[in-house]
Amino acid sequence: MRDLFNHVHPLPAIACTRVADNTPAVGAIIDTMGFASLTFVILAGTLADADATFAVLVEDGDAPDLSDAAAVPDTQLLGTEALAGFTAADDGKTRKVGYAGFKRYVRLTVTPAGNAAAADIGAVAVLGHPHSMPTANPPA
């Protein structure tokens, strides 16, 4: 059956925001309980500064507040943080990075460099392979 709808649970990771400097966009802490996979989809809107770059970091931990956050090793990522990053030339494009680690809590951060103008970015956490189906609609 061609059903992705009941097999995924999308959550806001980074609310659509306009970044006007080099302040990192620190995402929401995503609780992976009840799901066996997680992919972050990063959305680049209008990126006004021609010299800007945007680096991606995925962190995980066991504490609900991620007070124990550590960078996820490359061996526990699907794709790479480098490929998930983007430059000012990537207006209107998407990137993705998957989490294949073993910690319960995961967070995405996008950090601009050389960004002196407005940059619209956002991200969605797509939890998949639910232990119980169908997934809730709307997602909670």
KOLRO-849666 format. One record per residue: residue in three letters; x, z, y of N, C-alpha, C in turn. Coordinates in pm, whole numbers, padded with zeros to 5 digits, always signed. Layout:
REM KOLRO-849666
AlaXZYXZYXZY ...
//
This chain:
REM KOLRO-849666
Met+00084+00000-00118+00000+00000+00000+00089+00000+00125 Arg+00047-00067+00226+00127-00080+00349+00091+00032+00446 Asp+00128+00154+00410+00090+00271+00488+00213+00350+00532 Leu+00251+00334+00656+00355+00418+00715+00291+00534+00790 Phe+00171+00510+00840+00097+00605+00922+00090+00745+00860 Asn+00056+00755+00734+00040+00883+00667+00170+00941+00613 His+00280+00870+00633+00409+00912+00579+00507+00957+00686 Val+00468+00952+00813+00558+00993+00921+00488+01092+01014 His+00569+01167+01083+00519+01267+01178+00607+01258+01304 Pro+00564+01181+01405+00646+01166+01526+00628+01284+01621 Leu+00737+01328+01678+00736+01437+01776+00824+01399+01895 Pro+00791+01447+02015+00880+01420+02128+01012+01494+02110 Ala+01121+01422+02119+01253+01484+02111+01308+01502+02252 Ile+01302+01396+02333+01338+01403+02474+01221+01340+02549 Ala+01150+01421+02627+01039+01369+02705+01091+01262+02799 Cys+01015+01155+02816+01058+01049+02908+01095+01112+03041 Thr+01217+01086+03083+01268+01152+03202+01356+01056+03281 Arg+01368+01083+03409+01458+01006+03495+01579+01094+03524 Val+01696+01047+03483+01821+01119+03504+01893+01052+03620 Ala+01923+01130+03724+01984+01073+03845+02131+01110+03860 Asp+02188+01175+03760+02329+01213+03767+02383+01218+03624 Asn+02485+01299+03599+02544+01307+03466+02498+01428+03387 Thr+02384+01485+03424+02330+01600+03353+02279+01556+03215 Pro+02322+01624+03108+02275+01588+02974+02123+01607+02961 Ala+02061+01517+02888+01920+01529+02851+01918+01596+02714 Val+01894+01727+02714+01896+01806+02591+01756+01804+02530 Gly+01748+01760+02407+01619+01743+02342+01559+01871+02290 Ala+01435+01859+02246+01363+01969+02183+01426+01998+02047 Ile+01412+02120+02002+01459+02158+01869+01353+02112+01769 Ile+01394+02031+01673+01302+01976+01575+01313+02056+01446 Asp+01201+02110+01400+01193+02184+01275+01162+02085+01164 Thr+01251+02071+01069+01234+01973+00962+01158+02028+00840 Met+01110+02154+00848+01039+02215+00736+00921+02126+00694 Gly+00914+02096+00565+00804+02016+00512+00833+01867+00509 Phe+00952+01827+00552+00988+01685+00555+01129+01668+00496 Ala+01152+01553+00434+01280+01527+00371+01368+01431+00449 Ser+01317+01381+00563+01400+01289+00642+01365+01301+00790 Leu+01462+01262+00873+01446+01265+01018+01527+01152+01079 Thr+01462+01075+01165+01529+00972+01242+01492+00990+01388 Phe+01592+00987+01475+01568+00988+01619+01565+00844+01669 Val+01461+00810+01745+01452+00679+01809+01467+00704+01959 Ile+01571+00645+02018+01603+00667+02159+01557+00546+02238 Leu+01490+00572+02350+01433+00468+02434+01505+00463+02567 Ala+01559+00348+02602+01622+00329+02732+01526+00249+02818 Gly+01492+00303+02934+01408+00230+03028+01497+00155+03125 Thr+01468+00169+03253+01551+00107+03357+01675+00193+03378 Leu+01791+00131+03367+01919+00200+03385+01987+00137+03506 Ala+01977+00205+03620+02010+00144+03748+02159+00135+03780 Asp+02241+00225+03727+02383+00227+03762+02462+00138+03666 Ala+02525+00034+03719+02593-00066+03637+02712-00011+03559 Asp+02766+00105+03598+02882+00162+03529+02846+00273+03431 Ala+02719+00306+03420+02677+00421+03340+02689+00394+03190 Thr+02727+00500+03118+02723+00500+02972+02646+00624+02928 Phe+02591+00620+02808+02507+00729+02759+02548+00760+02615 Ala+02611+00877+02598+02660+00919+02466+02554+01004+02397 Val+02549+00994+02266+02451+01065+02185+02521+01170+02100 Leu+02459+01287+02090+02508+01396+02007+02391+01450+01925 Val+02413+01468+01795+02314+01532+01708+02374+01664+01661 Glu+02297+01772+01680+02340+01906+01638+02237+01962+01541 Asp+02284+02053+01453+02192+02120+01363+02230+02266+01346 Gly+02141+02342+01283+02166+02483+01258+02053+02544+01180 Asp+02071+02672+01145+01969+02746+01070+01884+02836+01158 Ala+01929+02866+01279+01855+02954+01370+01748+02874+01445 Pro+01625+02927+01454+01518+02854+01523+01550+02818+01668 Asp+01635+02897+01735+01672+02867+01873+01802+02787+01882 Leu+01854+02747+01767+01981+02675+01755+02097+02747+01823 Ser+02093+02879+01822+02206+02956+01874+02331+02933+01788 Asp+02313+02879+01668+02424+02848+01579+02452+02697+01575 Ala+02408+02624+01676+02419+02478+01678+02563+02431+01659 Ala+02577+02329+01577+02706+02265+01556+02683+02115+01548 Ala+02780+02039+01592+02771+01893+01581+02758+01855+01434 Val+02668+01763+01405+02648+01717+01268+02766+01629+01228 Pro+02826+01655+01112+02937+01570+01067+02888+01426+01046 Asp+02976+01330+01071+02941+01189+01056+02888+01158+00917 Thr+02936+01229+00815+02892+01205+00678+02746+01244+00655 Gln+02687+01319+00750+02548+01361+00738+02458+01286+00836 Leu+02507+01176+00890+02427+01091+00979+02405+00956+00914 Leu+02291+00897+00942+02263+00759+00902+02281+00677+01028 Gly+02373+00584+01025+02417+00519+01148+02520+00611+01212 Thr+02554+00584+01335+02651+00668+01405+02600+00703+01543 Glu+02654+00811+01596+02620+00848+01733+02668+00741+01831 Ala+02782+00679+01801+02834+00573+01888+02737+00455+01894 Leu+02683+00414+01780+02588+00303+01778+02455+00341+01843 Ala+02423+00470+01846+02299+00516+01908+02313+00527+02060 Gly+02437+00529+02110+02460+00535+02254+02432+00401+02318 Phe+02433+00399+02451+02404+00275+02521+02470+00274+02657 Thr+02467+00157+02721+02525+00139+02854+02417+00090+02949 Ala+02452+00074+03075+02357+00027+03176+02306-00113+03145 Ala+02376-00187+03062+02333-00322+03024+02220-00321+02921 Asp+02181-00202+02875+02082-00191+02767+01942-00154+02815 Asp+01905-00198+02935+01769-00173+02985+01665-00215+02882 Gly+01566-00129+02862+01453-00164+02778+01483-00175+02630 Lys+01594-00119+02584+01630-00129+02443+01610+00004+02372 Thr+01610-00001+02241+01600+00119+02158+01726+00132+02073 Arg+01753+00255+02034+01861+00287+01941+01806+00388+01842 Lys+01877+00406+01730+01833+00506+01633+01954+00569+01566 Val+01932+00693+01520+02030+00764+01440+01952+00855+01346 Gly+01991+00856+01220+01921+00937+01120+01999+01061+01084 Tyr+01925+01164+01045+01985+01290+01004+01971+01304+00853 Ala+02082+01326+00784+02081+01342+00639+02146+01475+00599 Gly+02143+01570+00691+02204+01700+00666+02110+01796+00596 Phe+02149+01921+00592+02077+02020+00512+02027+02139+00593 Lys+02043+02136+00722+01997+02246+00807+01851+02224+00843 Arg+01781+02329+00877+01638+02319+00908+01612+02267+01049 Tyr+01695+02303+01145+01669+02271+01286+01771+02169+01336 Val+01720+02070+01410+01805+01960+01456+01769+01928+01601 Arg+01869+01888+01679+01847+01855+01821+01931+01734+01859 Leu+01876+01653+01946+01943+01535+02000+01974+01559+02148 Thr+02092+01520+02191+02129+01526+02332+02186+01390+02373 Val+02144+01341+02489+02199+01219+02547+02270+01258+02676 Thr+02398+01227+02683+02478+01266+02799+02528+01143+02874 Pro+02485+01129+03001+02532+01017+03082+02672+01042+03136 Ala+02742+00934+03163+02870+00938+03234+02869+00822+03331 Gly+02922+00844+03451+02925+00739+03551+02787+00701+03602 Asn+02692+00792+03590+02554+00764+03629+02524+00828+03764 Ala+02519+00748+03868+02490+00799+04002+02354+00753+04051 Ala+02280+00682+03967+02148+00632+04005+02047+00672+03898 Ala+01926+00627+03913+01820+00663+03821+01836+00595+03686 Ala+01818+00672+03580+01819+00619+03444+01700+00679+03370 Asp+01613+00594+03321+01495+00640+03247+01527+00639+03098 Ile+01518+00759+03035+01544+00770+02892+01441+00860+02828 Gly+01426+00845+02700+01338+00930+02620+01377+00915+02474 Ala+01321+01000+02388+01349+00990+02244+01233+01051+02166 Val+01212+00995+02049+01110+01043+01956+01180+01083+01827 Ala+01142+01199+01772+01189+01241+01641+01083+01197+01540 Val+01123+01117+01444+01030+01070+01342+01066+01140+01210 Leu+00981+01238+01176+00997+01308+01049+00929+01226+00941 Gly+00993+01214+00825+00938+01134+00718+00949+01201+00583 His+00900+01133+00481+00897+01184+00345+00837+01325+00341 Pro+00710+01338+00388+00647+01470+00393+00626+01528+00254 His+00635+01660+00246+00608+01727+00119+00459+01728+00090 Ser+00377+01714+00194+00231+01713+00179+00176+01600+00265 Met+00085+01521+00208+00026+01409+00279-00125+01421+00277 Pro-00193+01358+00370-00140+01279+00482-00087+01371+00592 Thr-00006+01314+00681+00044+01391+00793-00067+01405+00898 Ala-00058+01505+00981-00161+01534+01082-00169+01425+01187 Asn-00291+01401+01233-00312+01308+01344-00417+01368+01435 Pro-00388+01397+01562-00258+01373+01625-00152+01472+01574 Pro-00026+01432+01581+00082+01522+01537+00080+01651+01619 Ala+00108+01760+01554+00110+01890+01623+00244+01955+01609 
//
